[in-house]
Amino acid sequence: MMKMIAATNNGHKLKEIRAILKYKGIEVISLAEAGLDIEIEENGDSFKENALIKAREVFRITGEAAIADDSGLEVDALKGQPGVKSARYSGHRGMDKDKKNNEKLKEALKNVPTDMRGARFCSAIAAVFPGGKEITAEGFVYGKIGYEEKGEQGFGYDPLFIVDGYGRTMAELGSEEKNNISHRANALKEFAEKLNL
């Protein structure tokens, strides 16, 4: 079984990445499980750049295969914002970060009508392997931003993001359903194809 170090300690991301890649015979471990206590500065201009920055840094330190995800929300009415700043949109860190980010997004869209609230979740996956091989993949899921949070299953902007064709927020979908359609799932599927496993 191939082992990869994920450039994250985010439990939600790890769970999703592990669930999708375990079927490909890939064991994914967290930074903490690899004995790493590092904070990697994400200063790229795109999700793909940030994912590569993280994967390259973990590989540089460990010499082992590394995988990273950078993802976020792009809202049409906000010209693609919050984009690569999705996690720090409100400027808050810590336990209430998701709540503060969602509050700021609702405020920014408070006068925007339903038909102009289109958005997409984006995910970029990057992996770096011994020998210098790098693989990147991207995935998207489209929808619109609701007026209030609904659902308990997700994290981040999931409770506000109503998935096209489902009429429910990402946070109202069960984890199995989400792992089939999410932006991260789509990026990981493309990644697995490129890996030829």
C-alpha positions as CSV (number, residue, x, y, z in Angstrom):
1,M,0.0,0.0,0.0
2,M,1.3,3.4,-0.9
3,K,1.7,5.9,1.9
4,M,1.3,9.7,1.5
5,I,1.6,12.5,4.0
6,A,-1.2,15.0,3.7
7,A,-0.1,18.6,4.2
8,T,-2.9,19.2,6.8
9,N,-4.2,18.5,10.2
10,N,-7.7,19.5,9.3
11,G,-9.8,16.5,10.4
12,H,-12.6,17.2,7.9
13,K,-10.2,17.3,4.9
14,L,-8.3,14.2,6.1
15,K,-11.5,12.2,6.5
16,E,-12.6,13.1,2.9
17,I,-9.2,12.5,1.3
18,R,-8.8,9.2,3.2
19,A,-12.3,7.9,2.3
20,I,-11.7,8.6,-1.4
21,L,-8.1,7.4,-1.8
22,K,-8.4,4.2,0.4
23,Y,-10.1,2.6,-2.6
24,K,-7.0,3.2,-4.6
25,G,-4.8,1.5,-2.0
26,I,-3.3,4.8,-0.7
27,E,-2.9,5.3,3.1
28,V,-3.0,9.0,4.0
29,I,-1.5,10.2,7.2
30,S,-1.7,13.7,8.7
31,L,1.2,16.1,9.5
32,A,0.9,15.2,13.2
33,E,1.0,11.5,12.5
34,A,4.2,12.1,10.4
35,G,5.7,13.9,13.4
36,L,5.5,17.3,11.8
37,D,4.5,20.5,13.6
38,I,4.7,23.1,10.8
39,E,2.7,26.0,9.5
40,I,3.1,26.4,5.8
41,E,2.5,29.9,4.4
42,E,0.0,29.8,1.5
43,N,0.9,32.8,-0.6
44,G,0.0,31.6,-4.1
45,D,-2.4,33.3,-6.4
46,S,-4.5,30.2,-7.1
47,F,-5.7,27.1,-5.3
48,K,-3.3,25.0,-7.5
49,E,-0.3,27.2,-6.5
50,N,-1.1,26.9,-2.8
51,A,-1.6,23.1,-3.0
52,L,1.8,22.8,-4.7
53,I,3.5,25.0,-2.1
54,K,2.2,22.8,0.7
55,A,3.0,19.4,-1.0
56,R,6.5,20.6,-2.0
57,E,7.3,21.8,1.5
58,V,6.2,18.5,3.1
59,F,8.2,16.5,0.6
60,R,11.2,18.8,1.1
61,I,11.2,18.1,4.8
62,T,10.4,14.4,4.8
63,G,11.5,13.1,1.4
64,E,8.3,11.1,1.3
65,A,5.3,11.3,-1.1
66,A,3.2,14.2,-0.1
67,I,-0.3,15.3,-1.0
68,A,-2.0,18.7,-0.4
69,D,-5.4,20.2,-1.1
70,D,-6.3,23.9,-1.3
71,S,-9.9,24.7,-1.7
72,G,-12.4,27.4,-1.4
73,L,-15.4,29.2,-2.5
74,E,-15.8,31.5,-5.5
75,V,-19.0,33.7,-5.6
76,D,-20.0,35.2,-8.9
77,A,-21.6,38.4,-7.4
78,L,-18.3,39.0,-5.5
79,K,-16.1,38.6,-8.6
80,G,-14.7,35.3,-7.4
81,Q,-14.2,36.2,-3.8
82,P,-13.4,34.9,-1.2
83,G,-11.3,32.6,-3.5
84,V,-7.9,31.7,-2.1
85,K,-8.7,33.7,1.0
86,S,-11.8,31.6,1.8
87,A,-10.5,30.2,5.1
88,R,-9.4,33.6,6.3
89,Y,-12.2,35.6,4.7
90,S,-13.4,37.2,8.0
91,G,-9.9,37.5,9.4
92,H,-10.8,35.2,12.3
93,R,-8.9,32.1,13.3
94,G,-9.9,29.4,15.8
95,M,-13.1,27.6,16.7
96,D,-15.6,30.3,15.4
97,K,-13.8,30.9,12.1
98,D,-16.5,29.1,10.0
99,K,-19.3,31.0,11.7
100,K,-17.6,34.4,11.2
101,N,-16.8,33.6,7.6
102,N,-20.4,32.7,6.9
103,E,-21.7,35.8,8.6
104,K,-19.4,38.0,6.5
105,L,-20.6,36.2,3.3
106,K,-24.3,36.6,4.2
107,E,-23.7,40.3,4.9
108,A,-21.8,40.8,1.5
109,L,-24.8,39.2,-0.3
110,K,-27.7,40.5,1.7
111,N,-29.0,42.7,-1.2
112,V,-28.2,40.2,-4.0
113,P,-31.3,38.4,-5.5
114,T,-31.5,34.6,-5.6
115,D,-30.8,34.3,-9.4
116,M,-27.5,36.2,-9.0
117,R,-26.1,34.2,-6.1
118,G,-24.3,31.6,-8.2
119,A,-21.1,30.1,-6.8
120,R,-18.7,27.2,-7.1
121,F,-16.5,25.3,-4.7
122,C,-13.0,24.7,-6.1
123,S,-10.4,22.2,-5.0
124,A,-6.9,21.7,-6.3
125,I,-4.9,18.6,-5.3
126,A,-1.1,18.5,-5.7
127,A,1.2,15.6,-5.0
128,V,5.0,15.4,-5.0
129,F,6.8,12.0,-5.2
130,P,10.4,10.9,-4.6
131,G,12.1,11.3,-8.0
132,G,10.6,14.6,-8.6
133,K,7.3,13.6,-10.2
134,E,4.4,16.1,-9.5
135,I,0.7,15.6,-10.2
136,T,-2.0,18.2,-10.0
137,A,-5.7,18.0,-10.4
138,E,-8.7,20.2,-10.0
139,G,-12.4,19.7,-9.2
140,F,-15.5,21.9,-8.9
141,V,-19.1,21.7,-7.7
142,Y,-21.6,24.4,-8.7
143,G,-24.5,25.9,-6.8
144,K,-25.7,29.1,-5.2
145,I,-25.4,30.8,-1.8
146,G,-28.4,30.5,0.4
147,Y,-29.8,33.1,2.8
148,E,-29.3,31.0,6.0
149,E,-27.2,28.1,7.2
150,K,-28.9,24.6,6.8
151,G,-27.5,21.2,7.7
152,E,-25.1,19.7,10.2
153,Q,-22.9,17.5,8.1
154,G,-20.4,19.9,6.6
155,F,-17.9,22.5,7.6
156,G,-16.8,25.9,6.2
157,Y,-19.3,27.3,3.8
158,D,-21.2,24.0,3.4
159,P,-24.3,25.1,5.3
160,L,-24.8,28.1,2.9
161,F,-23.9,26.3,-0.4
162,I,-27.0,24.9,-2.1
163,V,-25.8,22.3,-4.6
164,D,-27.1,22.5,-8.2
165,G,-29.6,19.7,-8.9
166,Y,-30.0,18.7,-5.3
167,G,-31.9,21.6,-3.7
168,R,-30.0,21.0,-0.5
169,T,-26.9,22.5,1.0
170,M,-23.7,20.6,1.1
171,A,-24.1,20.3,4.9
172,E,-27.5,18.6,4.4
173,L,-25.9,15.8,2.3
174,G,-24.6,12.7,4.0
175,S,-20.8,12.1,3.9
176,E,-21.2,9.3,1.3
177,E,-23.2,11.5,-1.0
178,K,-20.9,14.4,-0.5
179,N,-17.8,12.2,-1.2
180,N,-19.4,11.4,-4.6
181,I,-20.0,14.9,-5.8
182,S,-17.9,17.4,-3.9
183,H,-15.2,19.6,-5.4
184,R,-12.5,17.7,-3.4
185,A,-14.0,14.3,-4.6
186,N,-13.9,15.5,-8.2
187,A,-10.3,16.6,-7.9
188,L,-9.3,13.4,-6.1
189,K,-10.9,11.3,-8.8
190,E,-9.0,13.2,-11.5
191,F,-5.8,12.8,-9.4
192,A,-6.3,9.1,-9.0
193,E,-6.8,8.7,-12.8
194,K,-3.5,10.7,-13.4
195,L,-1.8,8.4,-10.9
196,N,-2.8,5.4,-13.0
197,L,-3.8,3.2,-10.1
